[in-house]
Amino acid sequence: MNQVSVVARKVKELHDASAPEYGSQKGHGFCSAEERGAWMNVLKGLSIDKNSSCLEVGAGTGVLTELLGAILNRSGTLYAQDFSRESIELNREHLTGKTEATLKYLEGDAHDRGVFSPIEDHSLDLIVARQSVVFFEDPIHVFKLWKGLLKAGGRAVILDALWDRFIWTGEWAGLVESLPLSCPGSIRSMTYLMEQAGFSIEKSYFLDEVNDCLGDSGARYPRFVIVAHPN
Ligand SMILES: C[S@@+](CC[C@H](N)C(=O)[O-])C[C@H]1O[C@@H](n2cnc3c(N)ncnc32)[C@H](O)[C@@H]1O
């Protein structure tokens, strides 16, 4: 096994172990109705078509999947992908009865096109990744894969934060030097890599309402959104 695979295995193992508590952790789950509402407002601001074919990459235990599922209607399709089996099981339980859309789970590594085999090339309207691209060992490779999955006119949406290395503690700290986006110093760290992968950036901005709800965490690690489309 090469070094890349060792890192992926560790990322997966840590997420499997933390999945049961994930939804109750500040900054991961929603700690108040206001915070949930602020994230919903972010999605509403994207004017997502209710009939969309949508993929959530690194969907985890379903915190954001639930909001996406609430937006889509019965003509929509929502693929929720993750390599943490524990997270996918919790996501499945959490989403039960919460969306009219067709919900499909894809288990495996986001770097592997085979994981997305039920999705045809250039068929998706939307790809969303919340707090998962920071775990990718080869973000440009993943963004190129997204480009192949999106329709012309489709969009990739990254929701993340300007983390620093000190947020990564315990066993997670050992991953920092292996993950290129683990401590992005500016939004530009991500938009630049997306451009290198063949995306044009439509907009990027800090999520003021979300950051206000998060208090100190929102001030120190400001959450942001990037909206991009394939060139
Ligand atoms: C911090 S959690 C975010 C979960 C969810 N997006 C949310 O907003 O609550 C990161 C998720 O990305 C997943 N992940 C990280 N790297 C991945 C990879 N290479 N392939 C698949 N899933 C990955 C983890 O297993 C975990 O569930």
The ligand as a MOL file (V3000), in Angstrom:
LIG
                    3D

  0  0  0     0  0            999 V3000
M  V30 BEGIN CTAB
M  V30 COUNTS 27 29 0 0 0
M  V30 BEGIN ATOM
M  V30 1 C -16.3210 16.8390 8.2580 0
M  V30 2 S -17.2950 15.5710 7.5330 0 CHG=1
M  V30 3 C -18.5450 16.5050 6.6770 0
M  V30 4 C -19.8000 15.7070 6.4880 0
M  V30 5 C -20.9480 16.4600 5.7830 0
M  V30 6 N -20.5360 16.9570 4.4880 0
M  V30 7 C -21.4700 17.6030 6.6270 0
M  V30 8 O -21.5100 18.7160 6.1440 0
M  V30 9 O -21.8570 17.3600 7.7720 0 CHG=-1
M  V30 10 C -16.2730 15.0450 6.1790 0
M  V30 11 C -16.8320 13.8250 5.4650 0
M  V30 12 O -16.0930 13.6140 4.2670 0
M  V30 13 C -15.8180 12.2330 4.1390 0
M  V30 14 N -14.6120 12.0880 3.3180 0
M  V30 15 C -13.4090 12.6490 3.5270 0
M  V30 16 N -12.5450 12.2910 2.5630 0
M  V30 17 C -13.2340 11.4850 1.7310 0
M  V30 18 C -12.8850 10.7730 0.5540 0
M  V30 19 N -11.6480 10.8430 0.0350 0
M  V30 20 N -13.8350 10.0470 -0.0470 0
M  V30 21 C -15.0760 9.9520 0.4790 0
M  V30 22 N -15.4750 10.5910 1.5980 0
M  V30 23 C -14.5500 11.3440 2.2130 0
M  V30 24 C -15.6590 11.7360 5.5600 0
M  V30 25 O -15.8130 10.3380 5.6740 0
M  V30 26 C -16.7120 12.5360 6.2890 0
M  V30 27 O -17.9430 11.8720 6.3200 0
M  V30 END ATOM
M  V30 BEGIN BOND
M  V30 1 1 1 2
M  V30 2 1 2 3
M  V30 3 1 2 10
M  V30 4 1 3 4
M  V30 5 1 4 5
M  V30 6 1 5 6
M  V30 7 1 5 7
M  V30 8 2 7 8
M  V30 9 1 7 9
M  V30 10 1 10 11
M  V30 11 1 11 12
M  V30 12 1 11 26
M  V30 13 1 12 13
M  V30 14 1 13 14
M  V30 15 1 13 24
M  V30 16 1 14 15
M  V30 17 1 14 23
M  V30 18 2 15 16
M  V30 19 1 16 17
M  V30 20 1 17 18
M  V30 21 2 17 23
M  V30 22 1 18 19
M  V30 23 2 18 20
M  V30 24 1 20 21
M  V30 25 2 21 22
M  V30 26 1 22 23
M  V30 27 1 24 25
M  V30 28 1 24 26
M  V30 29 1 26 27
M  V30 END BOND
M  V30 END CTAB
M  END
